[in-house]
Amino acid sequence: MNYLYLLLNLGSISIPFLFSFHPKLNFFKRWKPLFVGISISMLLFIPWDIIFTMNGIWGFNNDYFLGFKLFSLPIEEWLFFICIPYACTFTHYALLYYFPNLKLSQPRTKTISYLLVLLLLVFSIYNSSKWYTLINFLLAAILISIVIKKSPNLLSSFYLTFLVMLIPFFIVNGVLTGSFIRNEVVWYNNLENLNIRLFTIPIEDAVYAFSLILLNLFIMHYLESKRNSTAPISPR
């Protein structure tokens, strides 16, 4: 089933894409900052992916992708960094549209953020020989530290919307890591991670998804805030 990874990508983005034109959501109007965010995040995550793949920290099962590669990565892996951020950012904004009060208080948001940063740094230090754990947790700690200072309101809602996103995350990433199928689509060298699995999913993958989505949302939030602050004031 060499088209499985492609189907997972297309399945993830299909419904969010169709509902992007819903007259109440109008998510297509956010496409410009969204695709800027996706492009910038790919500049970070794609080189990381290439280096880890070339060094055997993770890899891909040839049985589940079409066979076309670019810089050692299957084309489906490149699509992953477009389809998944698109689907997840759509989910974030859709949830906030229908549940505008879905957010934590500022004191609680800061407390959670500081605790997460502390835990991520501690795990990074104590697992500095495990490259996936180290890089992944350090990135998340740095990103949270930046966002809590620059856009605390984003984190106050994202902590809750991310919990909802974990539902499709466990389905899609579960398949990628071997749930429901004979072999995994993506394999991991357990010497480079904590070897703690949520079903078949390395726990680092949840942190990885957190950082990927948060980075895209942060860039979108920054660009939209900048645009709104420079918009001309219409005369009365």
Secondary structure, 3 states (H helix, E strand, C coil): CCCHHHHHHHHHHHHHHHHCCCCCCCHHHHHHHHHHHHHHHHHHHHHHHHHHHHCCCEEECHHHCCCCEECCEEHHHHHHHHHHHHHHHHHHHHHHHHCCCCCCCHHHHHHHHHHHHHHHHHHHHHCCCCHHHHHHHHHHHHHHHHHHHHCHHHHHHHHHHHHHHHHHHHHHHHHHCCCCCCCCCEEECHHHCCCCEECCEEHHHHHHHHHHHHHHHHHHHHHHHHHHHHCCCCCC
